[in-house]
Amino acid sequence: MDRFVFLSVDGLSRGAVYSAFALALVLIWRGTRVVNFAQGAMAVATVYLAYSVSSATGSYWLGFASALVGAALLGGLIEVVVARRVHDAPPRNAIVVAIGLVLLLQAVLGIVYTNEYLAFPAPFSQTAVVLGVSPYDLFVFAVVGVLLVLLTVLFTRTPLGLRMRASAFAPEVSRLLGVDVALLRTLGWVLAAVVGSLAGLLVIPTELGLHPTAMDDIFVAAFTAAVVGGLDSPAGAVAGGLVVGVLLSYVGGYVGSDATPLAVLVLLVGVLLVRPGGLFAAPRARRV
């Protein structure tokens, strides 16, 4: 029973981090209708920035803030310089560009910081206090909960969020109505980069350490979470992240860590076969 409780709590804490990263994918999908496969590499780059600032100043929170600011600048720069050129191109063009960005960012980070694992501390203790829950776990749960509420309000209760969704679904009509589609797409990339950076700051202290490829496995799990929950649903991203986290914890604890990639693949394929839009996808209106 103790093992089950431990695995459950560990799965929920990991799932919360997957949820945060899945929210970044949902955010950019809602704002631009693009799945950013470079999201993980962008997040790692900003965590390296946090590492550098924290090492130079001795302040974790100053590094934390620097990473978020750097993520906003990086997201806007990539959208303006790179992504804007493939927005109206076939989807495969955006995928190829994103893969190129991953290789470029990882190569630059490896040159600047080497490929050694660097210790990146957590702001709170990771020692379990009650039922296997640590203060850091509570911090992660709180951050993800606040993110979910803010993104839900943004896209359902604010004119800005509604304009972002409209510009993503019908850019030409939005332009005719006076909406600055290019600006809103840039804003979508900025917000997604900030949320992705936040997810990286949350997860890397719980892994082996900071490395140019530190977010690769996390991206796979988070992408699965976003697809399971529905790429257009922030609540679905959170639920999908928790499902993936608990599933991987149980499989790793009872079967073995070697079986976890297969478990993710089976879950992804199963959801795509049964409900391709995701478990929390809104029903589409039928057109005659």
N, C-alpha and C positions, 0 to 999 in steps of 0.2 A: 504493500500500500504506500509506503514511504517513497518507493521508487516511482510509482505512478504519479504521486503528487509532485515530486521533484521534476519529472519529465513534463508534466502539464504546465507547471509554472515556468520552466525553462522555455517550453514551446511558445507560451503566451508572450514572454518577454522578447524572444526572437521574432515572433510574429508581429509584435508592435513595431519593430524596426522595419520589417518587410512592408508593413502597412504604410509607414512614412515614405518609403521609397516608391511604393506603388502609387501613393498620392501624387508624387511628382510626375509619374508617367501619365496618370489620369489628367492631371492639370494641363500638361502640354497637349494631350490629345483633345481635351475639351476646347482649348484655346486655338489650336492650329490644325487639328486632325492629322497629326504626325506622331509616330512612336519614335522617340529619341533613343536610339541604341547607344549613343555616346553618353547617356546620363551618368552611368557609373564612373567613367573616366573623368568626366567633369567634376563629379563629387569628390573623387580622390584628389584632384588638383587643388581644390579649395581646402581640403583637410591638410594637405601639405602646407598651404599658406598659414593655416591655423597653427600648425606645428612650428613653423618658423617664427611667427609672431610670439607665440607662447614661450619658446625657448629664449628669444631675445629679451622679453619683458618680464618673464616669470609669472605672467597672469594668464590662466586658462581662459577666462571670460573675454579678455581682450582678443585672444586668438580666435575664440568662438565668434565674436562679432566680426572680426576681419574676414573670416571664412564666408560669412553670409554676404558681406559687402562685395567681396571678391567674386562670389558666385553670381550675384546680380550683374556685375560688370562683364563677367565671362559669358553668361547667357545672352546678354544683349549683343555683345561683340560677335559671337558665333552666329546669331540670327541675322544680323545686318550684313556680315561679311560672307557667310557661307550659306546658311539655310535659306535665306531669301531668294537665292538663285535657283533653288530646286522646289520651291513651294508649289508651283504650277506644273512641274514636270511629273512624269510617271512615278509611282511610289518607289519603284526599285532604285531610282536615282537618289532619293533621300536616304535609303538604306545603305547604299554604297558610300555616300558622303559621310554618314554617321560612323561606319566602320573605319573609314580613313581617319576621321577625327580621333577615334579610340587609339589607333596605332600611333598617330602623331603625339597625342597627349602622353601616352604611356612611354614613348621613346624619350620625349623631352624630360619627363619626370625622372626616368632612369638615369639620364645623363646628369641632371642637376643634383639629384639626391641619392644616386646609386640604387641598386636593386636590393639593398639590405632592408630587413624588416626593422622599422623604427618604433619604439615604444610611444604610444599616444595615450595619456592617462584619462581616466574618467573623472568628472567633477565631484562625484559622490562615491561612497563605498559600494563595492559590488559583493560584499559579504552578506549572505542571507540572514535576515532577522526573524521574520515570521513566515511560516509555511513556504520557505524557500525564496521569499521575495526580499530583494535587497533595496536599499534607498535608491540606487541607480535605476532599478526596474521601475520603481514608482515615478521617477523623473521621466523615463521613457514613455510610460503610459500617459502621464499628464501632457507631455508634448504632443503625442499623437492625437489625444483627445481634443486638445485646443486646435490643432491643425485641421482636424475633421470639421469642427464647428465653423472655423473661419472660412474654409473652402466651400462648405455647403452654403453659408450665408452669401459668400461672394457670387456664386453662380446662380443662386435662386432668388436672392432678395435685393441685389444691387444692379443699377443700370449698367455699370461697368462689366459685371460678369455676364449679363444678358447680351451686351454688345460683343463680348469676346466669343460667346457661343454662336451668335448670329454670323459674325465675320468668318468663323470656321466652317459653318454649314453652308452658307450662301454668300461668298465674298462679293460677287458682282452686285447682287441685290443690296447688300450692306453699303457698298460704295455709292450706289445710286441714292441711298437714304442719307448720305453724308457721313458715314462712319469711316474713320481712318483705319482701314484694315491692316495696313503695314505696321502702324504703331501698336495696335492691339496684338498682333502676332509677336512683335518684339516683347511686349509686356508679358505675354504667355510664356515665352522662353525665359524671361527674367525670373518670373515667379517659380517656374518649374525648376530652374537651376538653384534657386534659394532653398526650396523644399528638398531637393536632392542632396544639396550640401548638408542640410540639417540631418538628413537620414545618415549620411556618411559620418558625421560627427557623433551620432548616436551608436552606430554599429561598430566602427573600427576599434574602439576601446575594448569591445567584447571578443574580438577576433585575435589573430596572431600578432597584429600590429599594422603599422602603416607601410604600404607597399604599392607600387604603381598599378598592380592588378588586384588590389585588396577588395574591390567592389565587384569583381566579375561574377563570383558565385552568388553574391547578394542580388545582383541585377537579374540573374536567371530566376531566383526565387521570387523577387518582387514583380517581375514581368508575369510570371505564372499567377501570382496573387491578383494582379490587375486584370488579367484575362478571366480568372475564375470569378471575381466579383463583378466584372463588367467595366470596360475601359471608359465608360461615360458616367460611372457612379463612384463618387468619393466614399460613400458608406460601404459600397461593395468592395472597394480597394482595401479598406480597413478589415472588413470581415474576411476577405480572401487572404490577407496577410496573416491574420490569426489562424485561419485554417491551415495554411501552408506551414506556419511555424510549428503548430502542434503536431501536424502530420510528420514533419521531418524529425521532431524530437522523439516521437514514439517509434518511428522506423529506426532511427539511429540508436535508440536505447534498447529496443527489444530485438531488432534484427541485425543491425550493424551499420556503420557509417557508409560502407560501400553500397548499400542499397538505397540511400537517400536520393541520388540522381534519378534512379528508376522510378521511385515513388513520385517525384515531381513530374516526370514525364507521363506517368499513368494518370495522375490527377489532371494534367493539362489536356491530354487527349480525351479523357472521359468527359470533361466539361464541354470541350469543343464539339464532341459528338452529340451530346444531349441538349445543350443550350449554348450555341456558338456565341451569342451576344453576352454571355456571362450570367451568373445566377441572379444578379440584382439588376440586370438590364431592364429598362422600362419597355413596355410593349409598344411596338410600332403601329402607327395607324395604317389601316388597310386602304389601298388606293384602287379605285375601280378603273 
